[in-house]
Amino acid sequence: MPTPSIDVAQQLAQMRRDYGVGLRQELAELSTWAQTAASRCDSASEWQAVRDRVHKIAGGSSTFGFIEVGQSCRVCERELDGILGGRAPAVYDGIIERLAALPELLAGAEVGPDGEYEVVESLGGAAGDVEEPLIYVLEDEPETGAHLSQILESFDYRVRLFDDSRALRATCRTQRPDALILDLHFTGADDIGGLEVGESIQAGMDKPLPMFASEQSTDFETQLRAVRAGVVGFLAQPLDPIRVTALLESHMRAHRAAPLRVLMVDDDKAMLDYHRLVLESAGFTVKTLSEPDDTLAVMELFNPDVLVLDVRMPRCSGPELAQMVRYQPRWLQVPIMYLSAIEDANAQLEAMTKAGDDFLIKPITPNAFVASVQARARRARELSAALSRDSLTGLLKHADIKERMATALAQARRRDEPIAVVMLDIDFFKRVNDTYGHLVGDEVIRALANLLRRRLRVSDLLGRYGGEEFVVALPDCGEAKAVEIIDELRESFSQFQFSAGSESFTSSFSAGVKMPGADEDIQAVIAAADERLYAAKRAGRNCVVRHG
């Protein structure tokens, strides 16, 4: 794995030095306590506090490279768990001896950098592409190839269509594409099939090339071969623009999506700082809490993709907090990962049965930690999108866009920033359906959705409010700018040419823009924007209105 930047490595090394200074003091206090502990062996509460301290040290010291300290504390923790849980006789002699000797284990350890810190590379690509992704398509059916190319180009991909496998392989040697789309049933003049072409191209690449198959096979052997060849997805027939682009976007433009969000709760601040730096260096957005009390309130504002909890915390355990989170229907789909120094399999199983999805053991290497959190967060986001997105347009559904907009409105008010809410409606849409049919009407709706998605910012919120009506929220955007943006989109959409058999036609939309008042909730803001939309309709349509 690649190492982090010098700046991140230096920060991690400084964290280790700072932790070592605090660890010396902590071990000295435990050693001093142990020297008089024999007279207090009947005090369960004092030994419980010691057990909590050695548990915390076991995870932190191992993470920062003080291995012997961590191992000794783990032994103390296991023995104390047995005694306090009534599973072992109350024999403290060995524990007291280990506690007293803890400072000696640290005496020979250098409080400074200890080797290289290994961190996985950033989750996304470059901050901005110089050119849009280049995709090569191998397809011997002209109509299918042309349709696929049209879909990809409408989403700003650069496309080269090939019906000759030899020409494709030669071109790949001179210019590497960003992805390949192969017809599984392709058979060239040299009798080489689509998968064989992909396999031969992959063999000449320095690193694997994302490949997609333009038609899915139900045959197990074919699918297994596709996996081994590097096929990351199938484009089901008949080609659906939303499904095609959703699949490609997840692989080709992952860096354009909002960063994955992680909320971590742990009473050990040093561990929070360490894991936060590791995740942020890999591209996550991270929020940390050392007290569990504010977890639900922070989740409401932060909307995490994954929740990472310590298991043993003084006031509230991780599993208890997880169960409180699961009481809220909104958070049932958020993965909960435990990160703890607990090695006992029964304790891990008990935690997992109480609302957990994964259990990571401290110490965990940075690359393993990032990979585990990334896998859970990405999968959760994909599932959330599948449930919350409209099947025709790929935009948020009615209830989901209202929920997201309510959160965005609250954030704008906290930051004292403007936010514009816009309602849009396609003009004379019933006439389009009645004249050209519902399939053509669907294409008009999809075209507007694609235009909005391509031209607006990642931070803007888009939803299909119902039928041919859309709602948009533009954070950190004043009224005049919002009107300008929507009017430019209106002008672009009015120039689109739609086809229905031998006929062609154009369409347009009307829009209403509303800036929220001080006391208006999102429902009132949407209703006011809707009133302005209908004012635009009354004004003759194909215009944007900002006043009621």
C-alpha positions as CSV (number, residue, x, y, z in Angstrom):
1,M,0.0,0.0,0.0
2,P,1.2,3.6,-0.6
3,T,2.4,5.6,2.4
4,P,0.6,8.8,3.3
5,S,1.9,12.3,2.5
6,I,4.9,13.5,4.6
7,D,2.5,15.9,6.4
8,V,0.2,13.0,7.5
9,A,3.1,10.8,8.4
10,Q,4.5,13.6,10.5
11,Q,1.2,14.2,12.2
12,L,0.9,10.4,13.0
13,A,4.4,10.4,14.4
14,Q,3.7,13.4,16.6
15,M,0.5,11.8,17.8
16,R,2.6,8.8,18.9
17,R,5.0,11.0,20.8
18,D,2.2,12.8,22.5
19,Y,0.5,9.6,23.4
20,G,3.7,8.2,24.8
21,V,4.1,11.1,27.2
22,G,0.6,10.7,28.5
23,L,1.1,6.9,28.7
24,R,4.1,7.2,31.0
25,Q,2.0,9.2,33.4
26,E,-0.9,6.8,33.2
27,L,1.3,3.7,33.8
28,A,3.0,5.4,36.7
29,E,-0.4,6.1,38.4
30,L,-1.5,2.5,37.9
31,S,1.8,1.2,39.3
32,T,1.5,3.4,42.4
33,W,-2.0,2.3,42.9
34,A,-1.0,-1.4,42.6
35,Q,1.6,-1.1,45.3
36,T,-1.2,-0.5,47.9
37,A,-3.8,-2.6,46.1
38,A,-3.4,-5.6,48.3
39,S,-5.3,-3.9,51.1
40,R,-8.2,-3.1,48.8
41,C,-8.8,-6.4,47.1
42,D,-12.4,-6.6,48.4
43,S,-13.4,-3.3,46.6
44,A,-15.1,-4.4,43.4
45,S,-15.8,-0.8,42.3
46,E,-12.1,0.1,42.4
47,W,-11.1,-3.0,40.4
48,Q,-13.8,-2.2,37.9
49,A,-12.3,1.3,37.4
50,V,-8.9,-0.4,36.9
51,R,-10.3,-2.8,34.4
52,D,-11.7,0.1,32.4
53,R,-8.3,1.9,32.5
54,V,-6.4,-1.1,31.3
55,H,-8.9,-1.8,28.6
56,K,-8.5,1.7,27.3
57,I,-4.7,1.5,27.4
58,A,-4.7,-2.0,25.7
59,G,-6.3,-0.5,22.6
60,G,-4.4,2.8,22.5
61,S,-0.9,1.6,23.3
62,S,-1.0,-1.2,20.7
63,T,-2.3,1.2,18.1
64,F,0.6,3.6,18.7
65,G,3.2,0.8,18.7
66,F,3.7,0.2,22.4
67,I,3.1,-3.5,21.9
68,E,4.4,-5.0,25.2
69,V,2.3,-2.5,27.2
70,G,-0.8,-3.4,25.2
71,Q,-0.2,-7.2,25.7
72,S,0.3,-6.9,29.4
73,C,-2.9,-4.7,29.8
74,R,-4.9,-7.2,27.8
75,V,-3.9,-10.0,30.2
76,C,-4.9,-7.9,33.1
77,E,-8.2,-7.1,31.4
78,R,-9.0,-10.7,30.7
79,E,-8.2,-11.8,34.3
80,L,-10.3,-8.9,35.8
81,D,-13.2,-9.7,33.5
82,G,-13.2,-13.3,34.9
83,I,-13.0,-12.1,38.5
84,L,-15.6,-9.4,38.2
85,G,-17.9,-11.6,36.2
86,G,-17.7,-14.4,38.8
87,R,-16.0,-16.8,36.4
88,A,-12.7,-16.9,38.2
89,P,-11.5,-16.8,41.9
90,A,-10.6,-13.4,43.2
91,V,-6.9,-13.8,43.0
92,Y,-5.2,-10.5,42.3
93,D,-1.6,-11.2,43.0
94,G,-0.6,-11.7,39.3
95,I,-2.6,-8.6,38.3
96,I,-1.0,-6.5,40.9
97,E,2.4,-7.6,39.9
98,R,1.8,-6.8,36.2
99,L,0.3,-3.4,37.0
100,A,3.3,-2.5,39.2
101,A,5.7,-3.5,36.4
102,L,4.0,-1.6,33.6
103,P,6.4,1.5,33.7
104,E,9.3,-0.9,33.1
105,L,7.7,-2.1,29.8
106,L,7.7,1.5,28.6
107,A,11.2,2.3,29.9
108,G,12.9,0.8,26.9
109,A,10.4,2.0,24.3
110,E,11.4,5.0,22.2
111,V,8.7,7.7,22.4
112,G,9.0,8.7,18.7
113,P,8.4,7.5,15.2
114,D,8.2,3.8,14.8
115,G,8.5,2.8,11.2
116,E,6.3,4.0,8.3
117,Y,2.6,4.6,8.8
118,E,0.7,2.8,6.0
119,V,-2.5,4.4,4.7
120,V,-4.6,3.5,1.7
121,E,-4.7,6.0,-1.1
122,S,-7.5,8.5,-1.4
123,L,-11.0,7.1,-2.2
124,G,-11.5,9.2,-5.2
125,G,-9.5,10.4,-8.2
126,A,-8.2,13.8,-8.9
127,A,-10.1,16.8,-7.6
128,G,-11.2,17.7,-11.2
129,D,-10.9,15.9,-14.5
130,V,-9.1,17.6,-17.4
131,E,-11.2,15.6,-19.8
132,E,-14.3,13.5,-19.3
133,P,-13.8,9.7,-19.1
134,L,-13.0,7.9,-22.3
135,I,-14.9,4.7,-22.9
136,Y,-14.3,2.2,-25.7
137,V,-17.3,0.1,-26.8
138,L,-17.0,-3.2,-28.6
139,E,-20.3,-4.0,-30.3
140,D,-21.1,-5.7,-33.7
141,E,-24.7,-4.7,-33.7
142,P,-24.8,-1.1,-35.2
143,E,-28.2,-0.1,-33.7
144,T,-27.2,-1.3,-30.1
145,G,-23.8,0.4,-30.4
146,A,-25.3,3.7,-31.6
147,H,-27.9,3.6,-28.8
148,L,-25.3,3.0,-26.1
149,S,-23.0,5.7,-27.5
150,Q,-25.9,8.1,-27.5
151,I,-26.7,7.4,-23.8
152,L,-23.0,7.7,-22.8
153,E,-22.5,10.9,-24.7
154,S,-25.6,12.5,-23.2
155,F,-23.9,12.1,-19.8
156,D,-20.7,13.7,-21.1
157,Y,-18.6,10.5,-21.6
158,R,-16.3,10.4,-24.6
159,V,-17.1,7.3,-26.6
160,R,-15.3,5.3,-29.3
161,L,-17.3,2.6,-30.9
162,F,-15.5,-0.5,-32.4
163,D,-16.8,-3.5,-34.4
164,D,-13.4,-4.9,-34.9
165,S,-11.6,-6.6,-32.0
166,R,-8.1,-6.2,-33.5
167,A,-8.7,-2.4,-34.0
168,L,-9.8,-2.2,-30.4
169,R,-6.7,-4.0,-29.0
170,A,-4.4,-1.9,-31.1
171,T,-6.0,1.3,-29.9
172,C,-5.8,0.2,-26.3
173,R,-2.1,-0.2,-26.7
174,T,-1.6,3.3,-27.9
175,Q,-4.3,5.1,-25.7
176,R,-5.5,3.5,-22.5
177,P,-9.3,4.2,-22.1
178,D,-10.9,4.8,-18.7
179,A,-13.2,1.8,-19.2
180,L,-14.3,-0.9,-21.8
181,I,-17.8,-2.0,-22.6
182,L,-17.8,-5.4,-24.3
183,D,-20.5,-7.3,-26.1
184,L,-20.5,-10.8,-24.4
185,H,-21.9,-12.3,-27.7
186,F,-19.4,-10.6,-29.9
187,T,-17.6,-12.8,-32.4
188,G,-15.0,-11.2,-34.6
189,A,-13.4,-12.3,-37.8
190,D,-10.7,-14.1,-35.9
191,D,-13.4,-16.0,-33.8
192,I,-12.4,-14.3,-30.6
193,G,-15.4,-13.6,-28.3
194,G,-16.0,-10.4,-26.3
195,L,-14.6,-11.8,-23.0
196,E,-11.5,-13.2,-24.8
197,V,-10.9,-9.7,-26.2
198,G,-11.2,-8.2,-22.7
199,E,-8.8,-10.8,-21.2
200,S,-6.2,-10.1,-23.9
201,I,-6.4,-6.4,-23.3
202,Q,-6.2,-6.8,-19.5
203,A,-3.0,-8.9,-20.0
204,G,-1.3,-5.9,-21.6
205,M,-2.3,-3.3,-18.9
206,D,-0.1,-2.2,-16.1
207,K,-3.1,-2.0,-13.8
208,P,-6.6,-3.5,-14.2
209,L,-9.0,-1.7,-16.5
210,P,-12.7,-1.4,-15.5
211,M,-14.7,-3.5,-17.9
212,F,-18.5,-3.7,-18.4
213,A,-20.4,-6.3,-20.3
214,S,-23.2,-5.0,-22.5
215,E,-25.4,-8.0,-21.8
216,Q,-25.6,-10.3,-18.8
217,S,-25.3,-14.0,-19.0
218,T,-27.0,-16.3,-16.5
219,D,-24.4,-19.0,-17.1
220,F,-22.3,-19.5,-13.9
221,E,-19.1,-20.3,-15.8
222,T,-19.5,-17.2,-18.0
223,Q,-20.1,-15.0,-15.0
224,L,-17.1,-16.5,-13.2
225,R,-14.9,-15.9,-16.2
226,A,-16.2,-12.3,-16.4
227,V,-15.3,-11.7,-12.7
228,R,-11.7,-13.0,-13.3
229,A,-11.4,-10.9,-16.5
230,G,-12.2,-7.7,-14.6
231,V,-15.8,-7.2,-15.5
232,V,-17.2,-4.9,-12.7
233,G,-20.8,-4.7,-14.0
234,F,-23.4,-5.8,-16.6
235,L,-25.6,-3.5,-18.6
236,A,-28.9,-5.2,-18.8
237,Q,-30.9,-5.3,-22.0
238,P,-32.9,-3.4,-23.1
239,L,-30.5,-0.5,-22.3
240,D,-32.0,1.8,-19.7
241,P,-30.2,5.2,-19.6
242,I,-30.6,5.6,-15.8
243,R,-29.3,2.2,-14.9
244,V,-26.5,2.4,-17.4
245,T,-25.3,5.7,-16.1
246,A,-25.8,4.8,-12.5
247,L,-23.6,1.8,-12.9
248,L,-20.9,3.7,-14.7
249,E,-21.0,6.8,-12.4
250,S,-20.3,4.6,-9.4
251,H,-17.1,3.3,-11.0
252,M,-16.0,6.1,-13.2
253,R,-16.9,9.2,-11.2
254,A,-16.9,8.1,-7.6
255,H,-14.7,11.2,-6.7
256,R,-17.5,13.5,-7.9
257,A,-19.9,12.2,-5.2
258,A,-19.9,13.8,-1.8
259,P,-17.2,12.3,0.4
260,L,-18.2,9.3,2.5
261,R,-19.3,10.5,6.0
262,V,-18.2,8.7,9.2
263,L,-19.3,9.4,12.7
264,M,-17.0,8.0,15.4
265,V,-17.8,7.7,19.2
266,D,-15.1,6.8,21.6
267,D,-14.1,8.0,25.1
268,D,-10.4,7.8,24.2
269,K,-9.6,11.1,22.5
270,A,-6.2,10.0,21.3
271,M,-7.8,7.1,19.4
272,L,-10.4,9.4,17.9
273,D,-7.8,11.9,16.7
274,Y,-5.7,9.0,15.3
275,H,-8.4,7.3,13.4
276,R,-9.9,10.6,12.3
277,L,-6.6,11.6,10.7
278,V,-6.3,8.1,9.0
279,L,-9.8,8.4,7.5
280,E,-9.5,12.0,6.5
281,S,-6.2,11.4,4.7
282,A,-8.1,8.8,2.6
283,G,-10.8,11.2,1.7
284,F,-13.6,10.7,4.2
285,T,-15.5,13.4,6.0
286,V,-15.3,12.5,9.7
287,K,-17.0,13.8,12.8
288,T,-16.0,12.5,16.3
289,L,-17.7,12.4,19.7
290,S,-16.0,11.5,23.0
291,E,-19.3,11.5,24.8
292,P,-22.3,9.6,23.5
293,D,-25.1,12.0,24.7
294,D,-25.2,14.0,21.5
295,T,-24.9,11.1,19.0
296,L,-28.5,11.2,17.8
297,A,-28.5,15.0,17.4
298,V,-25.2,14.9,15.5
299,M,-26.5,12.1,13.3
300,E,-29.5,14.3,12.4
301,L,-27.3,17.1,11.2
302,F,-24.3,15.1,9.8
303,N,-26.3,12.2,8.2
304,P,-23.4,9.7,8.4
305,D,-22.9,6.8,6.0
306,V,-21.5,4.7,8.7
307,L,-21.3,4.8,12.5
308,V,-18.1,3.6,14.3
309,L,-18.4,2.9,18.1
310,D,-16.1,1.9,20.9
311,V,-17.6,-1.0,22.8
312,R,-16.6,-0.2,26.3
313,M,-17.3,3.4,27.3
314,P,-17.8,4.7,30.9
315,R,-21.4,6.0,30.8
316,C,-22.9,4.1,27.9
317,S,-21.5,1.1,26.1
318,G,-21.3,0.9,22.3
319,P,-24.0,-1.8,22.0
320,E,-26.4,0.3,24.2
321,L,-25.8,3.3,22.1
322,A,-26.3,1.2,18.9
323,Q,-29.7,0.1,20.2
324,M,-30.7,3.7,20.9
325,V,-29.8,4.6,17.3
326,R,-31.8,1.6,16.0
327,Y,-34.9,2.9,17.8
328,Q,-35.0,5.6,15.2
329,P,-36.5,4.3,11.9
330,R,-34.4,6.8,9.9
331,W,-31.2,5.1,11.0
332,L,-32.1,1.5,10.5
333,Q,-30.0,1.2,7.3
334,V,-26.9,3.0,8.7
335,P,-24.1,0.3,9.2
336,I,-22.8,0.2,12.8
337,M,-19.2,-0.9,13.2
338,Y,-17.6,-1.6,16.6
339,L,-13.9,-0.8,17.1
340,S,-12.6,-2.2,20.3
341,A,-9.6,-3.9,22.0
342,I,-11.9,-6.7,23.1
343,E,-10.6,-10.1,22.0
344,D,-13.1,-12.3,23.7
345,A,-15.2,-14.0,21.0
346,N,-18.3,-14.2,23.2
347,A,-18.2,-10.5,24.0
348,Q,-17.8,-9.7,20.3
349,L,-20.7,-11.9,19.5
350,E,-22.9,-10.3,22.1
351,A,-22.0,-6.9,20.8
352,M,-22.8,-7.9,17.2
353,T,-26.2,-9.3,18.2
354,K,-27.1,-5.8,19.6
355,A,-27.5,-3.8,16.4
356,G,-24.0,-4.2,15.1
357,D,-22.9,-5.0,11.5
358,D,-19.1,-5.4,11.9
359,F,-16.5,-5.8,14.7
360,L,-12.9,-4.4,14.2
361,I,-10.2,-5.2,16.8
362,K,-7.7,-2.6,18.0
363,P,-5.0,-2.3,16.9
364,I,-6.0,-2.3,13.3
365,T,-3.6,-1.2,10.5
366,P,-4.7,2.0,8.8
367,N,-5.2,0.4,5.4
368,A,-7.4,-2.4,6.9
369,F,-9.4,0.2,8.9
370,V,-10.0,2.4,5.8
371,A,-10.9,-0.5,3.6
372,S,-13.4,-1.9,6.1
373,V,-15.1,1.4,6.7
374,Q,-15.1,2.2,3.0
375,A,-16.7,-1.1,2.0
376,R,-19.5,-0.6,4.6
377,A,-20.1,3.1,3.8
378,R,-20.2,2.6,0.0
379,R,-22.5,-0.3,0.2
380,A,-24.8,1.6,2.5
381,R,-24.9,4.6,0.2
382,E,-25.6,2.3,-2.8
383,L,-28.5,0.7,-1.0
384,S,-29.8,4.0,0.2
385,A,-29.7,5.4,-3.3
386,A,-31.5,2.3,-4.7
387,L,-34.4,2.8,-2.2
388,S,-34.6,6.6,-2.4
389,R,-34.2,7.2,-6.1
390,D,-36.9,7.5,-8.7
391,S,-36.6,4.6,-11.2
392,L,-37.3,6.8,-14.3
393,T,-35.0,9.7,-13.6
394,G,-32.5,8.5,-10.9
395,L,-33.4,11.6,-8.8
396,L,-34.6,11.6,-5.2
397,K,-38.2,10.6,-4.6
398,H,-40.8,12.9,-3.1
399,A,-40.4,12.0,0.5
400,D,-36.6,11.7,0.4
401,I,-36.0,15.1,-1.3
402,K,-38.2,16.8,1.3
403,E,-36.2,15.2,4.1
404,R,-32.9,16.2,2.5
405,M,-34.1,19.7,1.9
406,A,-35.3,20.1,5.5
407,T,-31.8,19.2,6.7
408,A,-30.2,21.6,4.1
409,L,-32.5,24.4,5.3
410,A,-31.5,23.8,8.9
411,Q,-27.8,23.8,8.0
412,A,-28.2,27.0,6.0
413,R,-29.8,28.8,9.0
414,R,-27.0,27.6,11.4
415,R,-24.4,28.9,9.0
416,D,-26.3,32.1,8.2
417,E,-26.1,31.2,4.5
418,P,-28.8,31.7,1.8
419,I,-30.5,28.7,0.2
420,A,-32.9,28.9,-2.8
421,V,-35.7,26.5,-3.4
422,V,-37.1,26.0,-6.9
423,M,-40.1,24.2,-8.3
424,L,-40.1,23.3,-12.0
425,D,-42.8,21.9,-14.2
426,I,-42.7,20.8,-17.8
427,D,-45.1,22.9,-19.9
428,F,-48.0,21.3,-21.7
429,F,-46.8,17.8,-20.6
430,K,-50.2,16.2,-21.0
431,R,-50.3,17.3,-24.6
432,V,-46.9,15.6,-25.1
433,N,-48.3,12.3,-23.7
434,D,-51.5,12.6,-25.6
435,T,-49.8,13.5,-28.9
436,Y,-46.7,11.3,-28.9
437,G,-47.3,8.7,-26.2
438,H,-46.1,8.0,-22.7
439,L,-42.8,6.5,-23.8
440,V,-41.9,9.7,-25.5
441,G,-43.1,11.7,-22.5
442,D,-40.8,9.6,-20.3
443,E,-37.9,10.6,-22.5
444,V,-38.7,14.3,-22.1
445,I,-38.8,13.8,-18.3
446,R,-35.5,11.9,-18.4
447,A,-33.9,14.6,-20.6
448,L,-34.7,17.4,-18.0
449,A,-33.5,15.2,-15.2
450,N,-30.2,14.6,-17.0
451,L,-29.8,18.3,-17.7
452,L,-30.3,19.2,-14.1
453,R,-27.9,16.5,-12.9
454,R,-25.2,17.5,-15.3
455,R,-25.4,21.3,-14.9
456,L,-26.0,21.7,-11.2
457,R,-23.4,21.3,-8.4
458,V,-22.9,18.1,-6.4
459,S,-24.0,20.0,-3.3
460,D,-27.3,21.0,-4.9
461,L,-30.4,18.8,-4.2
462,L,-32.6,17.5,-7.0
463,G,-35.8,15.5,-6.7
464,R,-38.7,14.4,-8.8
465,Y,-41.6,15.8,-6.8
466,G,-44.3,14.0,-8.9
467,G,-45.2,13.4,-12.5
468,E,-43.5,16.1,-14.6
469,E,-42.7,18.3,-11.6
470,F,-39.2,18.7,-10.1
471,V,-37.8,20.4,-7.0
472,V,-34.3,21.9,-6.6
473,A,-32.5,23.3,-3.6
474,L,-29.4,25.5,-4.2
475,P,-27.4,25.9,-0.9
476,D,-25.3,29.0,-0.5
477,C,-27.1,30.7,-3.4
478,G,-28.9,34.0,-3.4
479,E,-32.1,34.7,-5.2
480,A,-30.7,36.6,-8.2
481,K,-28.1,33.9,-8.8
482,A,-30.7,31.2,-8.5
483,V,-32.9,32.9,-11.0
484,E,-29.9,33.2,-13.4
485,I,-29.0,29.5,-13.1
486,I,-32.5,28.2,-13.6
487,D,-33.1,30.6,-16.5
488,E,-30.0,29.3,-18.2
489,L,-31.2,25.7,-17.7
490,R,-34.7,26.8,-19.1
491,E,-33.0,28.2,-22.2
492,S,-30.9,25.1,-22.7
493,F,-33.9,22.7,-22.3
494,S,-36.0,24.7,-24.7
495,Q,-33.5,24.0,-27.4
496,F,-33.6,20.2,-27.0
497,Q,-35.0,18.4,-30.1
498,F,-37.2,15.3,-29.3
499,S,-38.2,12.7,-31.8
500,A,-41.4,10.7,-32.2
501,G,-41.3,8.6,-35.3
502,S,-40.9,11.0,-38.2
503,E,-41.9,14.0,-36.2
504,S,-39.7,16.2,-33.9
505,F,-40.7,18.7,-31.3
506,T,-39.3,20.9,-28.5
507,S,-40.4,21.3,-24.9
508,S,-40.0,23.9,-22.1
509,F,-40.5,24.3,-18.4
510,S,-41.7,27.0,-16.0
511,A,-40.2,27.6,-12.6
512,G,-40.8,29.4,-9.3
513,V,-37.9,30.5,-7.0
514,K,-38.3,31.1,-3.3
515,M,-35.9,32.2,-0.6
516,P,-37.0,30.8,2.9
517,G,-38.3,33.2,5.4
518,A,-37.0,33.3,9.0
519,D,-39.8,31.1,10.4
520,E,-40.8,29.0,7.4
521,D,-40.4,25.3,7.5
522,I,-39.5,23.3,4.3
523,Q,-43.2,22.5,3.6
524,A,-44.1,26.2,3.6
525,V,-41.1,27.1,1.4
526,I,-42.0,24.4,-1.1
527,A,-45.6,25.6,-1.2
528,A,-44.5,29.2,-1.7
529,A,-42.2,28.1,-4.6
530,D,-45.1,26.1,-6.1
531,E,-47.2,29.3,-6.0
532,R,-44.6,31.1,-8.0
533,L,-44.4,28.2,-10.4
534,Y,-48.1,28.6,-11.1
535,A,-47.5,32.4,-11.4
536,A,-45.0,31.5,-14.2
537,K,-47.7,29.3,-15.8
538,R,-50.2,32.2,-15.7
539,A,-47.5,34.5,-17.2
540,G,-47.4,32.5,-20.3
541,R,-45.1,29.6,-19.3
542,N,-41.4,29.0,-20.3
543,C,-40.2,31.5,-17.7
544,V,-38.9,31.8,-14.2
545,V,-40.8,33.8,-11.5
546,R,-39.3,34.9,-8.2
547,H,-42.3,36.9,-6.8
548,G,-45.6,35.5,-5.7
